Each structure stands twice: as structure tokens, then as C-alpha cells.
Amino acid sequence: MFWSSGSPKRCRASGLRRTLPSTPLRERFLGLTLQALAGELASWSAVHTGGLALVLLLDQFPRQIWRDTAMAFAGDPQALALSLGAVEGASWRPNQSRPGGSSG
């Protein structure tokens, strides 16, 4: 199973030091998640797919990486702002054609 834990690993991120189980998601995306939380990937929001990826890095990945800690919710304000901005500035609306020709 993707989310199952492996051997414990020491993690130090934004002052948080805690023994966390090693998971494929943590091993692969911890660096990007930290960059997103630090605002270093803001340019990704310039395109729809990049904005969606950034929301996932800010909202969902911290919940898995720092489960049961306050850090799990550290990206919520940024993810919410990006999501609301995407909805308000959307070039498509539900039940209309989306960019790229697909319909909703």
C-alpha cells in the first residue's frame, strides 16, 4: 500500500523535529512540499495544471507528511487563496468547454 509506513526516519523541517515513518510520498515530495510552503513555487500558479499541483503540495501532501501535527495544516491558507483565486479568475465555468477542448 502506498501510504504504509516503512523504517522510521528523522525529519527536520521548519523547526519541526520528530520521528516520522518513511513513506514513498515523503521521500519523493518532502523537498517540493517545503519549497511550496516557503513560497518558492508560486510561479507554478501561472498555469492551470501548475496551480493544481501547487494546491496539492500545499494542502494534501502536508497532511500525509506531518500527520497528527500542526504542521499538517501549514499550507492551508496558501492553498485556500490559490483555490479561491482559480475559481474567481477561471476562464471557464461548469458546464462550459474548458481550455484544451474538453467539456465539463
N, CA, C and O atoms as a GROMACS GRO file, in nm:
protein
  416
    1MET      N    1   0.084  -0.118   0.000
    1MET     CA    2   0.000   0.000   0.000
    1MET      C    3   0.089   0.125   0.000
    1MET      O    4   0.190   0.129   0.071
    2PHE      N    5   0.053   0.224  -0.078
    2PHE     CA    6   0.134   0.344  -0.096
    2PHE      C    7   0.158   0.419   0.035
    2PHE      O    8   0.267   0.468   0.059
    3TRP      N    9   0.055   0.427   0.120
    3TRP     CA   10   0.065   0.509   0.240
    3TRP      C   11   0.125   0.434   0.359
    3TRP      O   12   0.143   0.494   0.465
    4SER      N   13   0.156   0.307   0.345
    4SER     CA   14   0.208   0.233   0.460
    4SER      C   15   0.345   0.285   0.500
    4SER      O   16   0.422   0.335   0.418
    5SER      N   17   0.372   0.273   0.627
    5SER     CA   18   0.498   0.327   0.676
    5SER      C   19   0.609   0.223   0.665
    5SER      O   20   0.584   0.103   0.668
    6GLY      N   21   0.728   0.272   0.653
    6GLY     CA   22   0.847   0.187   0.648
    6GLY      C   23   0.932   0.216   0.770
    6GLY      O   24   0.880   0.237   0.879
    7SER      N   25   1.061   0.216   0.752
    7SER     CA   26   1.150   0.240   0.864
    7SER      C   27   1.142   0.386   0.908
    7SER      O   28   1.126   0.475   0.825
    8PRO      N   29   1.153   0.412   1.039
    8PRO     CA   30   1.148   0.550   1.088
    8PRO      C   31   1.264   0.632   1.034
    8PRO      O   32   1.374   0.580   1.014
    9LYS      N   33   1.240   0.757   1.011
    9LYS     CA   34   1.341   0.848   0.958
    9LYS      C   35   1.334   0.978   1.037
    9LYS      O   36   1.225   1.022   1.073
   10ARG      N   37   1.446   1.038   1.064
   10ARG     CA   38   1.446   1.168   1.131
   10ARG      C   39   1.418   1.277   1.027
   10ARG      O   40   1.477   1.278   0.919
   11CYS      N   41   1.329   1.365   1.061
   11CYS     CA   42   1.293   1.472   0.968
   11CYS      C   43   1.310   1.604   1.040
   11CYS      O   44   1.266   1.620   1.154
   12ARG      N   45   1.372   1.699   0.973
   12ARG     CA   46   1.386   1.833   1.029
   12ARG      C   47   1.336   1.930   0.923
   12ARG      O   48   1.397   1.945   0.817
   13ALA      N   49   1.226   1.995   0.953
   13ALA     CA   50   1.168   2.086   0.856
   13ALA      C   51   1.101   2.200   0.931
   13ALA      O   52   1.017   2.178   1.019
   14SER      N   53   1.137   2.322   0.898
   14SER     CA   54   1.078   2.441   0.957
   14SER      C   55   1.074   2.433   1.109
   14SER      O   56   0.974   2.470   1.170
   15GLY      N   57   1.181   2.385   1.170
   15GLY     CA   58   1.188   2.377   1.314
   15GLY      C   59   1.120   2.256   1.373
   15GLY      O   60   1.129   2.233   1.493
   16LEU      N   61   1.052   2.177   1.292
   16LEU     CA   62   0.984   2.058   1.340
   16LEU      C   63   1.082   1.942   1.340
   16LEU      O   64   1.138   1.907   1.236
   17ARG      N   65   1.103   1.884   1.455
   17ARG     CA   66   1.190   1.768   1.462
   17ARG      C   67   1.111   1.658   1.528
   17ARG      O   68   1.068   1.671   1.642
   18ARG      N   69   1.092   1.550   1.457
   18ARG     CA   70   1.007   1.443   1.504
   18ARG      C   71   1.041   1.318   1.426
   18ARG      O   72   1.080   1.327   1.310
   19THR      N   73   1.027   1.203   1.487
   19THR     CA   74   1.050   1.079   1.416
   19THR      C   75   0.926   1.050   1.331
   19THR      O   76   0.815   1.038   1.383
   20LEU      N   77   0.946   1.039   1.204
   20LEU     CA   78   0.837   1.015   1.112
   20LEU      C   79   0.864   0.888   1.034
   20LEU      O   80   0.979   0.861   0.997
   21PRO      N   81   0.761   0.809   1.010
   21PRO     CA   82   0.783   0.690   0.929
   21PRO      C   83   0.818   0.729   0.786
   21PRO      O   84   0.766   0.828   0.734
   22SER      N   85   0.902   0.654   0.725
   22SER     CA   86   0.940   0.678   0.587
   22SER      C   87   0.829   0.627   0.496
   22SER      O   88   0.784   0.514   0.511
   23THR      N   89   0.787   0.710   0.401
   23THR     CA   90   0.688   0.668   0.303
   23THR      C   91   0.737   0.713   0.166
   23THR      O   92   0.817   0.807   0.156
   24PRO      N   93   0.690   0.648   0.061
   24PRO     CA   94   0.728   0.693  -0.074
   24PRO      C   95   0.691   0.839  -0.099
   24PRO      O   96   0.767   0.912  -0.163
   25LEU      N   97   0.574   0.883  -0.049
   25LEU     CA   98   0.533   1.020  -0.070
   25LEU      C   99   0.630   1.115  -0.001
   25LEU      O  100   0.673   1.214  -0.062
   26ARG      N  101   0.666   1.088   0.124
   26ARG     CA  102   0.759   1.174   0.197
   26ARG      C  103   0.895   1.177   0.129
   26ARG      O  104   0.954   1.283   0.110
   27GLU      N  105   0.943   1.060   0.094
   27GLU     CA  106   1.075   1.052   0.032
   27GLU      C  107   1.082   1.128  -0.100
   27GLU      O  108   1.182   1.191  -0.131
   28ARG      N  109   0.975   1.120  -0.175
   28ARG     CA  110   0.976   1.181  -0.308
   28ARG      C  111   0.939   1.329  -0.308
   28ARG      O  112   0.989   1.406  -0.390
   29PHE      N  113   0.850   1.371  -0.216
   29PHE     CA  114   0.793   1.505  -0.226
   29PHE      C  115   0.820   1.597  -0.108
   29PHE      O  116   0.769   1.709  -0.107
   30LEU      N  117   0.897   1.554  -0.009
   30LEU     CA  118   0.924   1.642   0.105
   30LEU      C  119   0.990   1.772   0.060
   30LEU      O  120   0.948   1.880   0.103
   31GLY      N  121   1.090   1.764  -0.023
   31GLY     CA  122   1.160   1.884  -0.070
   31GLY      C  123   1.068   1.981  -0.142
   31GLY      O  124   1.070   2.100  -0.114
   32LEU      N  125   0.988   1.930  -0.235
   32LEU     CA  126   0.894   2.016  -0.309
   32LEU      C  127   0.789   2.075  -0.216
   32LEU      O  128   0.752   2.191  -0.231
   33THR      N  129   0.742   1.996  -0.121
   33THR     CA  130   0.642   2.045  -0.028
   33THR      C  131   0.699   2.159   0.056
   33THR      O  132   0.632   2.260   0.077
   34LEU      N  133   0.822   2.144   0.103
   34LEU     CA  134   0.886   2.252   0.178
   34LEU      C  135   0.905   2.377   0.092
   34LEU      O  136   0.887   2.489   0.141
   35GLN      N  137   0.941   2.358  -0.035
   35GLN     CA  138   0.955   2.472  -0.126
   35GLN      C  139   0.820   2.542  -0.145
   35GLN      O  140   0.813   2.665  -0.145
   36ALA      N  141   0.715   2.465  -0.161
   36ALA     CA  142   0.581   2.523  -0.177
   36ALA      C  143   0.541   2.601  -0.053
   36ALA      O  144   0.489   2.712  -0.064
   37LEU      N  145   0.563   2.545   0.064
   37LEU     CA  146   0.529   2.613   0.189
   37LEU      C  147   0.608   2.743   0.206
   37LEU      O  148   0.559   2.839   0.264
   38ALA      N  149   0.730   2.745   0.155
   38ALA     CA  150   0.815   2.864   0.164
   38ALA      C  151   0.782   2.968   0.057
   38ALA      O  152   0.840   3.077   0.056
   39GLY      N  153   0.689   2.937  -0.033
   39GLY     CA  154   0.651   3.030  -0.139
   39GLY      C  155   0.743   3.028  -0.258
   39GLY      O  156   0.732   3.114  -0.346
   40GLU      N  157   0.833   2.932  -0.264
   40GLU     CA  158   0.932   2.927  -0.372
   40GLU      C  159   0.876   2.874  -0.504
   40GLU      O  160   0.943   2.882  -0.606
   41LEU      N  161   0.755   2.819  -0.502
   41LEU     CA  162   0.697   2.763  -0.625
   41LEU      C  163   0.575   2.843  -0.673
   41LEU      O  164   0.495   2.792  -0.751
   42ALA      N  165   0.562   2.966  -0.626
   42ALA     CA  166   0.446   3.049  -0.661
   42ALA      C  167   0.428   3.064  -0.811
   42ALA      O  168   0.315   3.078  -0.858
   43SER      N  169   0.536   3.060  -0.887
   43SER     CA  170   0.525   3.077  -1.032
   43SER      C  171   0.445   2.963  -1.097
   43SER      O  172   0.395   2.979  -1.208
   44TRP      N  173   0.433   2.850  -1.028
   44TRP     CA  174   0.355   2.738  -1.082
   44TRP      C  175   0.209   2.778  -1.104
   44TRP      O  176   0.143   2.722  -1.192
   45SER      N  177   0.159   2.871  -1.027
   45SER     CA  178   0.018   2.908  -1.036
   45SER      C  179  -0.016   2.984  -1.164
   45SER      O  180  -0.133   3.015  -1.188
   46ALA      N  181   0.084   3.016  -1.245
   46ALA     CA  182   0.060   3.088  -1.370
   46ALA      C  183  -0.014   3.003  -1.473
   46ALA      O  184  -0.075   3.057  -1.565
   47VAL      N  185  -0.010   2.872  -1.459
   47VAL     CA  186  -0.082   2.782  -1.549
   47VAL      C  187  -0.174   2.693  -1.466
   47VAL      O  188  -0.146   2.664  -1.350
   48HIS      N  189  -0.286   2.649  -1.527
   48HIS     CA  190  -0.387   2.570  -1.455
   48HIS      C  191  -0.329   2.446  -1.390
   48HIS      O  192  -0.354   2.420  -1.272
   49THR      N  193  -0.253   2.368  -1.465
   49THR     CA  194  -0.201   2.242  -1.411
   49THR      C  195  -0.099   2.267  -1.300
   49THR      O  196  -0.092   2.192  -1.203
   50GLY      N  197  -0.020   2.371  -1.315
   50GLY     CA  198   0.077   2.406  -1.212
   50GLY      C  199   0.008   2.453  -1.084
   50GLY      O  200   0.051   2.421  -0.974
   51GLY      N  201  -0.099   2.529  -1.102
   51GLY     CA  202  -0.176   2.575  -0.986
   51GLY      C  203  -0.238   2.459  -0.910
   51GLY      O  204  -0.239   2.457  -0.787
   52LEU      N  205  -0.290   2.363  -0.984
   52LEU     CA  206  -0.349   2.245  -0.920
   52LEU      C  207  -0.241   2.166  -0.846
   52LEU      O  208  -0.263   2.121  -0.734
   53ALA      N  209  -0.126   2.149  -0.909
   53ALA     CA  210  -0.016   2.078  -0.844
   53ALA      C  211   0.027   2.150  -0.716
   53ALA      O  212   0.057   2.086  -0.616
   54LEU      N  213   0.030   2.281  -0.720
   54LEU     CA  214   0.069   2.359  -0.605
   54LEU      C  215  -0.033   2.346  -0.491
   54LEU      O  216   0.005   2.336  -0.375
   55VAL      N  217  -0.160   2.345  -0.525
   55VAL     CA  218  -0.264   2.325  -0.422
   55VAL      C  219  -0.247   2.189  -0.356
   55VAL      O  220  -0.259   2.177  -0.234
   56LEU      N  221  -0.218   2.087  -0.435
   56LEU     CA  222  -0.197   1.954  -0.376
   56LEU      C  223  -0.074   1.953  -0.285
   56LEU      O  224  -0.078   1.894  -0.177
   57LEU      N  225   0.034   2.017  -0.329
   57LEU     CA  226   0.155   2.023  -0.246
   57LEU      C  227   0.131   2.099  -0.116
   57LEU      O  228   0.190   2.066  -0.013
   58LEU      N  229   0.046   2.200  -0.119
   58LEU     CA  230   0.020   2.281  -0.001
   58LEU      C  231  -0.087   2.222   0.091
   58LEU      O  232  -0.082   2.241   0.213
   59ASP      N  233  -0.183   2.152   0.033
   59ASP     CA  234  -0.297   2.106   0.111
   59ASP      C  235  -0.292   1.958   0.148
   59ASP      O  236  -0.306   1.923   0.265
   60GLN      N  237  -0.271   1.874   0.052
   60GLN     CA  238  -0.280   1.730   0.077
   60GLN      C  239  -0.150   1.666   0.123
   60GLN      O  240  -0.150   1.580   0.211
   61PHE      N  241  -0.039   1.707   0.064
   61PHE     CA  242   0.088   1.642   0.098
   61PHE      C  243   0.130   1.668   0.243
   61PHE      O  244   0.177   1.575   0.308
   62PRO      N  245   0.114   1.791   0.295
   62PRO     CA  246   0.149   1.811   0.436
   62PRO      C  247   0.068   1.724   0.531
   62PRO      O  248   0.117   1.684   0.636
   63ARG      N  249  -0.056   1.694   0.494
   63ARG     CA  250  -0.140   1.610   0.578
   63ARG      C  251  -0.083   1.468   0.590
   63ARG      O  252  -0.101   1.402   0.693
   64GLN      N  253  -0.017   1.423   0.488
   64GLN     CA  254   0.045   1.291   0.492
   64GLN      C  255   0.185   1.296   0.554
   64GLN      O  256   0.223   1.209   0.632
   65ILE      N  257   0.261   1.397   0.519
   65ILE     CA  258   0.399   1.408   0.566
   65ILE      C  259   0.405   1.436   0.716
   65ILE      O  260   0.487   1.377   0.786
   66TRP      N  261   0.319   1.525   0.764
   66TRP     CA  262   0.321   1.563   0.906
   66TRP      C  263   0.191   1.525   0.975
   66TRP      O  264   0.138   1.604   1.054
   67ARG      N  265   0.142   1.409   0.948
   67ARG     CA  266   0.016   1.360   1.006
   67ARG      C  267   0.019   1.376   1.159
   67ARG      O  268   0.120   1.351   1.224
   68ASP      N  269  -0.095   1.416   1.214
   68ASP     CA  270  -0.114   1.431   1.359
   68ASP      C  271  -0.027   1.539   1.421
   68ASP      O  272   0.004   1.534   1.540
   69THR      N  273   0.013   1.638   1.341
   69THR     CA  274   0.087   1.753   1.394
   69THR      C  275   0.024   1.880   1.336
   69THR      O  276  -0.048   1.875   1.237
   70ALA      N  277   0.053   1.992   1.398
   70ALA     CA  278   0.003   2.120   1.348
   70ALA      C  279   0.060   2.150   1.209
   70ALA      O  280  -0.004   2.217   1.128
   71MET      N  281   0.179   2.100   1.182
   71MET     CA  282   0.243   2.124   1.052
   71MET      C  283   0.160   2.066   0.937
   71MET      O  284   0.175   2.109   0.823
   72ALA      N  285   0.075   1.970   0.966
   72ALA     CA  286  -0.009   1.909   0.862
   72ALA      C  287  -0.100   2.012   0.796
   72ALA      O  288  -0.148   1.992   0.684
   73PHE      N  289  -0.125   2.123   0.865
   73PHE     CA  290  -0.217   2.225   0.813
   73PHE      C  291  -0.146   2.355   0.778
   73PHE      O  292  -0.211   2.457   0.756
   74ALA      N  293  -0.015   2.352   0.772
   74ALA     CA  294   0.064   2.474   0.749
   74ALA      C  295   0.036   2.538   0.614
   74ALA      O  296   0.045   2.661   0.601
   75GLY      N  297   0.001   2.460   0.512
   75GLY     CA  298  -0.021   2.515   0.380
   75GLY      C  299  -0.165   2.554   0.350
   75GLY      O  300  -0.196   2.601   0.241
   76ASP      N  301  -0.255   2.533   0.447
   76ASP     CA  302  -0.397   2.560   0.422
   76ASP      C  303  -0.426   2.703   0.376
   76ASP      O  304  -0.500   2.721   0.279
   77PRO      N  305  -0.372   2.806   0.442
   77PRO     CA  306  -0.403   2.942   0.395
   77PRO      C  307  -0.360   2.967   0.250
   77PRO      O  308  -0.434   3.030   0.174
   78GLN      N  309  -0.242   2.918   0.213
   78GLN     CA  310  -0.195   2.938   0.076
   78GLN      C  311  -0.281   2.858  -0.022
   78GLN      O  312  -0.318   2.908  -0.128
   79ALA      N  313  -0.314   2.735   0.013
   79ALA     CA  314  -0.395   2.651  -0.076
   79ALA      C  315  -0.534   2.711  -0.095
   79ALA      O  316  -0.587   2.711  -0.206
   80LEU      N  317  -0.591   2.762   0.012
   80LEU     CA  318  -0.723   2.826   0.002
   80LEU      C  319  -0.718   2.948  -0.087
   80LEU      O  320  -0.806   2.966  -0.172
   81ALA      N  321  -0.618   3.032  -0.070
   81ALA     CA  322  -0.605   3.152  -0.153
   81ALA      C  323  -0.590   3.117  -0.300
   81ALA      O  324  -0.652   3.179  -0.386
   82LEU      N  325  -0.508   3.016  -0.328
   82LEU     CA  326  -0.491   2.972  -0.468
   82LEU      C  327  -0.621   2.918  -0.525
   82LEU      O  328  -0.657   2.948  -0.639
   83SER      N  329  -0.691   2.838  -0.446
   83SER     CA  330  -0.817   2.778  -0.493
   83SER      C  331  -0.922   2.884  -0.520
   83SER      O  332  -0.989   2.882  -0.624
   84LEU      N  333  -0.937   2.978  -0.427
   84LEU     CA  334  -1.035   3.085  -0.447
   84LEU      C  335  -0.997   3.172  -0.567
   84LEU      O  336  -1.084   3.212  -0.644
   85GLY      N  337  -0.869   3.200  -0.583
   85GLY     CA  338  -0.824   3.277  -0.699
   85GLY      C  339  -0.851   3.206  -0.829
   85GLY      O  340  -0.887   3.269  -0.929
   86ALA      N  341  -0.835   3.074  -0.829
   86ALA     CA  342  -0.862   2.997  -0.951
   86ALA      C  343  -1.010   3.000  -0.986
   86ALA      O  344  -1.047   3.011  -1.104
   87VAL      N  345  -1.095   2.991  -0.885
   87VAL     CA  346  -1.240   2.993  -0.910
   87VAL      C  347  -1.283   3.132  -0.957
   87VAL      O  348  -1.359   3.143  -1.054
   88GLU      N  349  -1.236   3.235  -0.891
   88GLU     CA  350  -1.274   3.372  -0.927
   88GLU      C  351  -1.222   3.413  -1.064
   88GLU      O  352  -1.290   3.486  -1.137
   89GLY      N  353  -1.103   3.367  -1.100
   89GLY     CA  354  -1.044   3.407  -1.227
   89GLY      C  355  -1.055   3.303  -1.336
   89GLY      O  356  -0.988   3.313  -1.440
   90ALA      N  357  -1.139   3.204  -1.314
   90ALA     CA  358  -1.148   3.093  -1.411
   90ALA      C  359  -1.194   3.143  -1.546
   90ALA      O  360  -1.286   3.224  -1.557
   91SER      N  361  -1.128   3.092  -1.649
   91SER     CA  362  -1.168   3.127  -1.785
   91SER      C  363  -1.279   3.036  -1.834
   91SER      O  364  -1.327   3.052  -1.946
   92TRP      N  365  -1.321   2.941  -1.753
   92TRP     CA  366  -1.431   2.852  -1.785
   92TRP      C  367  -1.521   2.840  -1.664
   92TRP      O  368  -1.479   2.866  -1.552
   93ARG      N  369  -1.640   2.803  -1.687
   93ARG     CA  370  -1.738   2.781  -1.581
   93ARG      C  371  -1.793   2.639  -1.596
   93ARG      O  372  -1.786   2.582  -1.704
   94PRO      N  373  -1.847   2.582  -1.489
   94PRO     CA  374  -1.906   2.448  -1.502
   94PRO      C  375  -2.006   2.444  -1.617
   94PRO      O  376  -2.077   2.541  -1.644
   95ASN      N  377  -2.011   2.330  -1.683
   95ASN     CA  378  -2.100   2.306  -1.797
   95ASN      C  379  -2.062   2.385  -1.921
   95ASN      O  380  -2.142   2.396  -2.013
   96GLN      N  381  -1.943   2.439  -1.925
   96GLN     CA  382  -1.891   2.506  -2.044
   96GLN      C  383  -1.764   2.435  -2.086
   96GLN      O  384  -1.705   2.360  -2.008
   97SER      N  385  -1.721   2.458  -2.206
   97SER     CA  386  -1.597   2.398  -2.253
   97SER      C  387  -1.481   2.453  -2.174
   97SER      O  388  -1.474   2.572  -2.142
   98ARG      N  389  -1.389   2.364  -2.141
   98ARG     CA  390  -1.268   2.402  -2.069
   98ARG      C  391  -1.156   2.426  -2.168
   98ARG      O  392  -1.161   2.379  -2.282
   99PRO      N  393  -1.054   2.499  -2.125
   99PRO     CA  394  -0.938   2.517  -2.214
   99PRO      C  395  -0.885   2.382  -2.258
   99PRO      O  396  -0.876   2.289  -2.178
  100GLY      N  397  -0.851   2.371  -2.381
  100GLY     CA  398  -0.799   2.244  -2.435
  100GLY      C  399  -0.907   2.163  -2.505
  100GLY      O  400  -0.879   2.056  -2.559
  101GLY      N  401  -1.031   2.213  -2.504
  101GLY     CA  402  -1.135   2.147  -2.581
  101GLY      C  403  -1.222   2.050  -2.506
  101GLY      O  404  -1.324   2.008  -2.561
  102SER      N  405  -1.188   2.011  -2.383
  102SER     CA  406  -1.275   1.916  -2.312
  102SER      C  407  -1.391   1.991  -2.251
  102SER      O  408  -1.380   2.110  -2.221
  103SER      N  409  -1.501   1.924  -2.233
  103SER     CA  410  -1.618   1.988  -2.175
  103SER      C  411  -1.642   1.933  -2.036
  103SER      O  412  -1.592   1.826  -2.002
  104GLY      N  413  -1.717   2.005  -1.955
  104GLY     CA  414  -1.730   1.973  -1.817
  104GLY      C  415  -1.852   1.906  -1.780
  104GLY      O  416  -1.872   1.874  -1.663
   0.00000   0.00000   0.00000
